[in-house]
Amino acid sequence: MASDAPVDTRALLQQERQALRHQLDELGFGGEGSGLDYDANFADTSQVTAERGEAEMLAGSLREALDEVEHALVKLDEGGYGVCEGCDRPINGARLEAMPAARHCIDCASQR
């Protein structure tokens, strides 16, 4: 289906990948093993711990989204984009428009 996929799908996925990478960079989680540096001597360590936890959770969500976008780009290159990984049926165009990195049709996604 890669040849049937509109060029704007690839561009949309690439833009999404770039935006996610930028957000990770802004959080300080852009490179391997990177993360925010916190002052261990900061007076309110509970606040630092809470902020670190929030940043790490957000970075985890961003990384998961980035992995999904990367996976969709690979499927686009290999010709499997737009095919449900659960039932091998085509994913509805409206779903792909709303979620370009969707791996499953709405029926399979609702069963997860």
C-alpha positions as CSV (number, residue, x, y, z in Angstrom):
1,M,0.0,0.0,0.0
2,A,3.0,2.3,0.2
3,S,2.6,3.3,-3.4
4,D,-1.1,4.2,-2.7
5,A,-0.2,6.2,0.3
6,P,-0.4,9.9,-0.4
7,V,2.8,11.9,-0.3
8,D,1.3,14.0,2.5
9,T,1.0,11.0,4.7
10,R,4.8,10.6,4.7
11,A,5.3,14.3,5.2
12,L,2.8,14.3,8.0
13,L,4.6,11.4,9.7
14,Q,7.9,13.1,9.2
15,Q,6.6,16.3,10.7
16,E,5.2,14.4,13.7
17,R,8.6,12.7,14.1
18,Q,10.4,16.0,14.1
19,A,8.0,17.6,16.5
20,L,8.3,14.7,19.0
21,R,12.1,14.8,18.7
22,H,12.0,18.5,19.4
23,Q,9.8,18.0,22.5
24,L,12.2,15.4,23.8
25,D,15.1,17.7,23.2
26,E,13.4,20.5,25.1
27,L,12.8,18.2,28.0
28,G,16.4,17.2,28.0
29,F,15.7,13.6,26.9
30,G,16.8,14.0,23.3
31,G,19.9,11.7,23.3
32,E,20.6,8.3,24.5
33,G,21.0,8.2,28.3
34,S,20.2,11.8,28.6
35,G,17.8,13.4,31.1
36,L,17.4,16.5,33.1
37,D,20.0,17.5,35.6
38,Y,18.7,18.4,39.0
39,D,20.5,20.1,41.8
40,A,20.9,17.4,44.5
41,N,21.4,20.2,47.0
42,F,18.1,21.9,46.2
43,A,16.2,22.7,49.4
44,D,12.9,21.1,48.4
45,T,13.9,17.7,47.2
46,S,10.3,16.5,47.2
47,Q,9.5,19.1,44.5
48,V,12.6,18.1,42.5
49,T,11.6,14.5,42.8
50,A,8.0,15.3,41.6
51,E,9.2,17.4,38.7
52,R,11.7,14.7,37.7
53,G,8.9,12.1,37.8
54,E,6.6,14.2,35.7
55,A,9.4,14.9,33.1
56,E,10.3,11.3,32.9
57,M,6.6,10.2,32.4
58,L,6.1,12.8,29.7
59,A,9.4,11.8,28.0
60,G,8.2,8.1,28.1
61,S,4.9,9.0,26.5
62,L,6.8,11.1,23.8
63,R,9.2,8.2,23.2
64,E,6.3,5.8,22.7
65,A,4.6,8.1,20.3
66,L,7.9,8.5,18.4
67,D,8.3,4.7,18.2
68,E,4.8,4.5,16.7
69,V,5.6,7.1,14.1
70,E,8.9,5.4,13.3
71,H,7.0,2.1,12.9
72,A,4.5,3.7,10.6
73,L,7.3,5.1,8.4
74,V,8.9,1.7,8.1
75,K,5.5,0.2,7.2
76,L,5.1,2.9,4.6
77,D,8.4,2.0,3.1
78,E,7.7,-1.7,3.1
79,G,4.2,-1.5,1.7
80,G,2.3,-2.4,4.8
81,Y,1.0,1.0,5.8
82,G,-2.7,1.2,6.4
83,V,-3.1,-2.5,7.0
84,C,-4.3,-3.6,10.5
85,E,-1.8,-5.6,12.4
86,G,-4.5,-7.5,14.1
87,C,-6.8,-8.6,11.3
88,D,-4.9,-7.7,8.1
89,R,-7.8,-5.6,6.8
90,P,-7.3,-2.0,5.6
91,I,-7.5,0.6,8.3
92,N,-10.2,3.2,7.6
93,G,-8.9,6.3,5.9
94,A,-10.6,8.6,8.5
95,R,-8.8,6.7,11.3
96,L,-5.5,7.1,9.5
97,E,-6.1,10.8,9.0
98,A,-6.8,11.2,12.7
99,M,-4.0,8.9,13.8
100,P,-1.5,8.4,11.0
101,A,0.6,6.0,13.1
102,A,-2.4,3.7,13.9
103,R,-1.4,0.0,13.8
104,H,-4.9,-1.3,14.2
105,C,-8.4,-0.8,12.7
106,I,-11.0,0.6,15.1
107,D,-12.5,-2.9,15.7
108,C,-9.1,-4.4,16.7
109,A,-8.1,-1.3,18.7
110,S,-11.4,-1.4,20.7
111,Q,-10.6,-5.1,21.7
112,R,-7.2,-4.1,23.2
